[in-house]
Amino acid sequence: MDNNCCSKKTKRSDEEKKLIISRLNRINGQVNGIIKMVENDAYCNDVLIQLSAVKNAVKSLSSHVLENHLYMCVTRDLENGELDTIDELISLFKRFNQ
């Protein structure tokens, strides 16, 4: 596990927190809907379509958070001479490209 997991913090505006939480709640609702579909023996194709929608929603939110990370956290760290942030970024991009 990454050593920076919980040692660094990101100060987000209330508006940004609200946006992220809203999107996560929407994704959670989609997942709960898929659970009900499976419980009700929904057709595989329909379940797969909904799973794809969740995947795209997560990917979109991840891109949003990554963009903010680059503009806020990475910029701050590099300005403060914290070059280990480059290794952190390389690790993130490797995860996104799997």
N, C-alpha and C positions, 0 to 999 in steps of 0.2 A: 504494500500500500504506500502511496505517496506520502512523504513526510510533511508536505504542505497542506494535507487534507483539512486539518482543522486549526492550524496555527495562524493562517492568514484570514482576514475578514474583508468583505466587500460592503461598503456603505452604499446602500441603494436608497433612492428617494422613495417616498411613500407611493408616488405615482408608479414608479417602476415595480415596486413590490406588488402593488395592486394588479398591474398588468400580468406579471409572471404568475401570480397566484390564480388569477382568473383563468388564464390559459391552462394551468395545471388542473384546476377544477373541471374545466371542460374536457380535458383528456381523461380525467378520472371518471367522469360521466360516460364517456365513450366506452371505456373499459368495462364499467359496470353494465352497460347496455350489451356488450359482447358476452359477458357472463350470463346474462338472462337469455340471450339468443341460444347459447350452448345448452343451458338448462331446459330450454323449450325445443330442443332438437332442430334448430334452424339449419337450413341448407348450408353445406360447407362453403359454397361460392359466396353466399351472403356474409358469412362470418369472415371469410378472407378479405372481402371488400372492406369491411369495417376495421379489420386489423391493419390493412393498408392505410386507411384514414388515420388511425392512431399513430402509426409509424411516421406518416407525413407530418402530423401535428407535433410530435415529439421532435422530429428533425427541424422543423421550422422554429420551434421554441429554443432548441439548442443553438441554432444559428444566431438567434437574437441575443441570447446570453453570451455567446462567444464574441459577437461583435461588440457588445458593451464591455466585455472583459478586455478586449484589445484596446479600446479607446480609453478606458478608465484605469484598470489595474495594471496592465502591461506598461502603459505609458508612464504611470506613476512609478512603478518599480524600476524601469530603465532610467528615468530621470534621477532616481535615488541610487543608481549604480548597482542595482540588484540584478546582475546578469544571469543568475540561476533561473530567472523567469524565462529565458530563452529555452532552456532545457524543458521547463514546464510546458511551454508552447509546442515544442516538437512532440512531446508526449501526447498533448491534446490532439494535434493534427493527425498523428498516427491512429488514435482511437477513431477519429471522424472518417478516416479513409479505409476502415476495415469493411 
